[in-house]
């Protein structure tokens, strides 16, 4: 694996997804609690999970980065997914930080630890793109993860998203690029 395909933290291993992760993609994205704030991300069939994995793999092929599969170091069950993908915000290219974890993994700090690793990786490897997180106003746990990962609110960027109104959080140094 290249240096971009695996990130290691104190407790976690983040690796580029493989076809072997498709069942975990389905399990996490079919859980209503995991997709409560982003219902358009919910999946119901393995074919949908295969398509989602295909999009994630295409992202890696096109950009050399994307979403990582998150596991505890030395353990095999998938805890969740965390990564970045290019998109536009207010007509400017940005990286959108994504994290979704199985509800059984909530409350252990895994999402914050993984998101912090991805934010650091992005600052080192794709510094030319501002990093943001789009979060529903009612999704307080996700907002706390963004803050733990070093992002801060950028109210001037809030606006409509795919599943409703988005509060925007930006990584250090990104707000000035989006002003």
BANUVO-702091 format. One record per residue (C-alpha): chain; residue number from 1; x, z, y. Coordinates in Angstrom, 3 decimals. Each point is the difference from the previous one (the first is absolute). Layout:
% BANUVO-702091
<fike ch="A" i="NUM" east="X" up="Z" north="Y"/>
...
% end
This chain:
% BANUVO-702091
<fike ch="A" i="1" east="0.000" up="0.000" north="0.000"/>
<fike ch="A" i="2" east="1.110" up="-0.665" north="3.537"/>
<fike ch="A" i="3" east="0.349" up="2.820" north="2.516"/>
<fike ch="A" i="4" east="-3.439" up="-0.813" north="1.381"/>
<fike ch="A" i="5" east="-1.829" up="0.234" north="-3.306"/>
<fike ch="A" i="6" east="0.567" up="3.716" north="-0.597"/>
<fike ch="A" i="7" east="-0.061" up="2.996" north="2.315"/>
<fike ch="A" i="8" east="0.850" up="3.490" north="-1.224"/>
<fike ch="A" i="9" east="-1.055" up="3.238" north="1.691"/>
<fike ch="A" i="10" east="0.509" up="3.594" north="-1.018"/>
<fike ch="A" i="11" east="-3.017" up="-0.092" north="-2.332"/>
<fike ch="A" i="12" east="-1.096" up="-3.628" north="-0.183"/>
<fike ch="A" i="13" east="0.997" up="-3.428" north="-1.200"/>
<fike ch="A" i="14" east="-1.498" up="-2.940" north="1.871"/>
<fike ch="A" i="15" east="0.413" up="-3.315" north="-1.813"/>
<fike ch="A" i="16" east="-1.196" up="-3.540" north="0.479"/>
<fike ch="A" i="17" east="-3.219" up="-0.395" north="-2.009"/>
<fike ch="A" i="18" east="0.092" up="-1.880" north="-3.294"/>
<fike ch="A" i="19" east="-2.735" up="-1.474" north="-2.165"/>
<fike ch="A" i="20" east="0.173" up="3.265" north="-1.957"/>
<fike ch="A" i="21" east="-1.492" up="1.751" north="3.060"/>
<fike ch="A" i="22" east="-3.228" up="-2.030" north="0.026"/>
<fike ch="A" i="23" east="-1.971" up="2.655" north="-1.886"/>
<fike ch="A" i="24" east="1.140" up="2.619" north="2.551"/>
<fike ch="A" i="25" east="-1.004" up="-2.334" north="2.860"/>
<fike ch="A" i="26" east="-3.471" up="-0.180" north="-1.560"/>
<fike ch="A" i="27" east="-0.268" up="3.722" north="-0.780"/>
<fike ch="A" i="28" east="0.881" up="1.098" north="3.525"/>
<fike ch="A" i="29" east="-1.966" up="-2.701" north="1.818"/>
<fike ch="A" i="30" east="-3.105" up="0.508" north="-2.151"/>
<fike ch="A" i="31" east="-0.148" up="3.700" north="0.806"/>
<fike ch="A" i="32" east="-2.680" up="0.414" north="2.706"/>
<fike ch="A" i="33" east="1.848" up="2.940" north="1.571"/>
<fike ch="A" i="34" east="3.221" up="-2.011" north="0.364"/>
<fike ch="A" i="35" east="-1.764" up="-2.829" north="1.851"/>
<fike ch="A" i="36" east="-2.618" up="2.050" north="1.856"/>
<fike ch="A" i="37" east="1.412" up="-0.888" north="3.436"/>
<fike ch="A" i="38" east="0.877" up="-3.597" north="-0.920"/>
<fike ch="A" i="39" east="-2.837" up="-1.245" north="-2.214"/>
<fike ch="A" i="40" east="1.155" up="-3.618" north="0.254"/>
<fike ch="A" i="41" east="3.085" up="1.039" north="-2.027"/>
<fike ch="A" i="42" east="-2.086" up="1.232" north="-2.953"/>
<fike ch="A" i="43" east="0.389" up="-1.838" north="-3.302"/>
<fike ch="A" i="44" east="-2.288" up="-0.089" north="-3.024"/>
<fike ch="A" i="45" east="1.634" up="-2.358" north="-2.515"/>
<fike ch="A" i="46" east="3.411" up="-0.604" north="-1.492"/>
<fike ch="A" i="47" east="-0.159" up="-3.583" north="1.310"/>
<fike ch="A" i="48" east="-0.287" up="1.376" north="3.536"/>
<fike ch="A" i="49" east="2.993" up="2.278" north="-0.642"/>
<fike ch="A" i="50" east="1.991" up="-2.971" north="-1.318"/>
<fike ch="A" i="51" east="-0.850" up="-1.927" north="3.171"/>
<fike ch="A" i="52" east="1.028" up="2.984" north="2.166"/>
<fike ch="A" i="53" east="3.289" up="0.289" north="-1.902"/>
<fike ch="A" i="54" east="0.503" up="-3.749" north="0.496"/>
<fike ch="A" i="55" east="-0.370" up="0.405" north="3.773"/>
<fike ch="A" i="56" east="2.433" up="2.921" north="-0.005"/>
<fike ch="A" i="57" east="2.506" up="-1.997" north="-2.056"/>
<fike ch="A" i="58" east="-0.370" up="-2.993" north="2.348"/>
<fike ch="A" i="59" east="0.732" up="2.328" north="2.929"/>
<fike ch="A" i="60" east="3.239" up="1.088" north="-1.693"/>
<fike ch="A" i="61" east="0.941" up="-3.601" north="-0.740"/>
<fike ch="A" i="62" east="-0.690" up="-1.130" north="3.564"/>
<fike ch="A" i="63" east="1.587" up="2.921" north="1.883"/>
<fike ch="A" i="64" east="2.211" up="1.937" north="-2.412"/>
<fike ch="A" i="65" east="-2.136" up="3.123" north="0.521"/>
<fike ch="A" i="66" east="-3.572" up="1.161" north="-0.374"/>
<fike ch="A" i="67" east="-1.763" up="2.825" north="-1.804"/>
<fike ch="A" i="68" east="1.828" up="2.303" north="-2.383"/>
<fike ch="A" i="69" east="-1.418" up="1.762" north="-3.069"/>
<fike ch="A" i="70" east="0.538" up="3.752" north="0.409"/>
<fike ch="A" i="71" east="0.851" up="2.293" north="-2.914"/>
<fike ch="A" i="72" east="1.499" up="3.450" north="-0.304"/>
<fike ch="A" i="73" east="3.680" up="-0.342" north="-0.817"/>
<fike ch="A" i="74" east="0.407" up="0.080" north="-3.752"/>
<fike ch="A" i="75" east="-3.750" up="-0.318" north="-0.648"/>
<fike ch="A" i="76" east="-1.982" up="-3.069" north="-0.900"/>
<fike ch="A" i="77" east="-3.549" up="0.422" north="1.366"/>
<fike ch="A" i="78" east="-0.589" up="-1.912" north="3.219"/>
<fike ch="A" i="79" east="-0.886" up="2.366" north="2.837"/>
<fike ch="A" i="80" east="-0.868" up="-2.743" north="2.461"/>
<fike ch="A" i="81" east="1.285" up="-2.838" north="2.125"/>
<fike ch="A" i="82" east="1.747" up="-0.050" north="3.358"/>
<fike ch="A" i="83" east="1.606" up="-2.765" north="2.021"/>
<fike ch="A" i="84" east="-0.245" up="-2.424" north="2.863"/>
<fike ch="A" i="85" east="-1.323" up="-3.462" north="0.614"/>
<fike ch="A" i="86" east="0.231" up="-2.283" north="3.016"/>
<fike ch="A" i="87" east="-3.135" up="-0.477" north="2.055"/>
<fike ch="A" i="88" east="-1.001" up="-0.426" north="3.634"/>
<fike ch="A" i="89" east="-1.186" up="2.633" north="2.425"/>
<fike ch="A" i="90" east="-1.012" up="-0.938" north="3.543"/>
<fike ch="A" i="91" east="1.450" up="-3.455" north="-0.643"/>
<fike ch="A" i="92" east="3.447" up="1.351" north="-0.939"/>
<fike ch="A" i="93" east="1.676" up="0.064" north="-3.412"/>
<fike ch="A" i="94" east="0.286" up="3.495" north="-1.479"/>
<fike ch="A" i="95" east="0.531" up="1.719" north="-3.328"/>
<fike ch="A" i="96" east="-3.045" up="1.881" north="-1.238"/>
<fike ch="A" i="97" east="0.782" up="3.161" north="-1.964"/>
<fike ch="A" i="98" east="-2.200" up="0.404" north="-3.073"/>
<fike ch="A" i="99" east="-0.359" up="2.969" north="-2.322"/>
<fike ch="A" i="100" east="-2.593" up="0.654" north="-2.666"/>
<fike ch="A" i="101" east="0.351" up="2.668" north="-2.647"/>
<fike ch="A" i="102" east="-2.039" up="1.113" north="-2.979"/>
<fike ch="A" i="103" east="-2.164" up="2.966" north="0.991"/>
<fike ch="A" i="104" east="1.748" up="2.087" north="-2.701"/>
<fike ch="A" i="105" east="3.235" up="-0.445" north="2.022"/>
<fike ch="A" i="106" east="-1.513" up="1.162" north="3.300"/>
<fike ch="A" i="107" east="1.105" up="3.261" north="1.576"/>
<fike ch="A" i="108" east="3.566" up="-0.029" north="-1.331"/>
<fike ch="A" i="109" east="1.717" up="-1.748" north="2.919"/>
<fike ch="A" i="110" east="0.697" up="-3.154" north="-2.031"/>
<fike ch="A" i="111" east="-1.614" up="-2.383" north="2.524"/>
<fike ch="A" i="112" east="1.919" up="1.529" north="2.915"/>
<fike ch="A" i="113" east="3.281" up="-0.143" north="-1.918"/>
<fike ch="A" i="114" east="-0.542" up="-3.618" north="-1.056"/>
<fike ch="A" i="115" east="-1.184" up="-1.066" north="3.474"/>
<fike ch="A" i="116" east="3.036" up="1.651" north="1.614"/>
<fike ch="A" i="117" east="2.293" up="-1.936" north="-2.345"/>
<fike ch="A" i="118" east="-1.754" up="-3.280" north="0.802"/>
<fike ch="A" i="119" east="0.084" up="0.655" north="3.764"/>
<fike ch="A" i="120" east="3.758" up="0.705" north="-0.213"/>
<fike ch="A" i="121" east="0.564" up="-3.081" north="-2.145"/>
<fike ch="A" i="122" east="-1.972" up="-2.164" north="2.462"/>
<fike ch="A" i="123" east="1.946" up="1.289" north="3.011"/>
<fike ch="A" i="124" east="3.279" up="-0.836" north="-1.746"/>
<fike ch="A" i="125" east="-0.949" up="-3.355" north="-1.537"/>
<fike ch="A" i="126" east="-2.705" up="-1.527" north="2.231"/>
<fike ch="A" i="127" east="0.650" up="1.597" north="3.411"/>
<fike ch="A" i="128" east="-1.238" up="-3.028" north="1.904"/>
<fike ch="A" i="129" east="-3.598" up="0.649" north="-1.091"/>
<fike ch="A" i="130" east="-1.918" up="2.989" north="1.363"/>
<fike ch="A" i="131" east="-1.412" up="2.169" north="-2.777"/>
<fike ch="A" i="132" east="-3.591" up="1.183" north="0.261"/>
<fike ch="A" i="133" east="-2.634" up="1.701" north="-2.133"/>
<fike ch="A" i="134" east="-3.699" up="-0.806" north="0.362"/>
<fike ch="A" i="135" east="-2.129" up="3.035" north="-0.865"/>
<fike ch="A" i="136" east="-3.741" up="0.722" north="0.165"/>
<fike ch="A" i="137" east="-0.818" up="2.820" north="2.472"/>
<fike ch="A" i="138" east="-1.628" up="2.085" north="-2.749"/>
<fike ch="A" i="139" east="2.976" up="-0.308" north="-2.390"/>
<fike ch="A" i="140" east="1.785" up="3.171" north="1.081"/>
<fike ch="A" i="141" east="2.285" up="0.236" north="-3.077"/>
<fike ch="A" i="142" east="1.329" up="-3.507" north="0.660"/>
<fike ch="A" i="143" east="0.577" up="0.868" north="3.647"/>
<fike ch="A" i="144" east="2.037" up="3.052" north="-1.094"/>
<fike ch="A" i="145" east="2.088" up="-2.220" north="-2.312"/>
<fike ch="A" i="146" east="0.755" up="-2.363" north="2.890"/>
<fike ch="A" i="147" east="1.071" up="2.894" north="2.208"/>
<fike ch="A" i="148" east="2.198" up="1.466" north="-2.775"/>
<fike ch="A" i="149" east="1.630" up="-3.421" north="-0.385"/>
<fike ch="A" i="150" east="0.964" up="0.066" north="3.683"/>
<fike ch="A" i="151" east="-2.719" up="-2.196" north="1.485"/>
<fike ch="A" i="152" east="-1.963" up="0.976" north="3.068"/>
<fike ch="A" i="153" east="-3.358" up="-0.968" north="1.445"/>
<fike ch="A" i="154" east="-0.195" up="-3.076" north="2.197"/>
<fike ch="A" i="155" east="-3.551" up="0.197" north="1.331"/>
<fike ch="A" i="156" east="0.453" up="-3.080" north="2.169"/>
<fike ch="A" i="157" east="0.226" up="-2.060" north="-3.214"/>
<fike ch="A" i="158" east="-3.126" up="1.391" north="-1.722"/>
<fike ch="A" i="159" east="-2.650" up="-2.537" north="-0.895"/>
<fike ch="A" i="160" east="-2.097" up="-1.683" north="-2.663"/>
<fike ch="A" i="161" east="1.504" up="-0.361" north="-3.482"/>
<fike ch="A" i="162" east="-1.118" up="-1.431" north="-3.334"/>
<fike ch="A" i="163" east="-2.202" up="2.949" north="-0.984"/>
<fike ch="A" i="164" east="-0.804" up="1.472" north="3.385"/>
<fike ch="A" i="165" east="1.729" up="1.386" north="3.042"/>
<fike ch="A" i="166" east="3.754" up="0.640" north="-0.408"/>
<fike ch="A" i="167" east="2.078" up="2.646" north="1.654"/>
<fike ch="A" i="168" east="3.522" up="-1.345" north="0.359"/>
<fike ch="A" i="169" east="3.120" up="2.017" north="-0.667"/>
<fike ch="A" i="170" east="3.434" up="-1.416" north="0.824"/>
<fike ch="A" i="171" east="3.521" up="0.775" north="-1.145"/>
<fike ch="A" i="172" east="2.587" up="1.287" north="2.449"/>
<fike ch="A" i="173" east="1.117" up="-2.818" north="2.288"/>
<fike ch="A" i="174" east="-2.912" up="-2.255" north="-0.957"/>
<fike ch="A" i="175" east="-2.398" up="0.990" north="2.777"/>
<fike ch="A" i="176" east="2.171" up="-1.552" north="2.702"/>
<fike ch="A" i="177" east="0.067" up="-3.261" north="-1.943"/>
<fike ch="A" i="178" east="-3.796" up="-0.062" north="-0.021"/>
<fike ch="A" i="179" east="-0.620" up="1.109" north="3.602"/>
% end
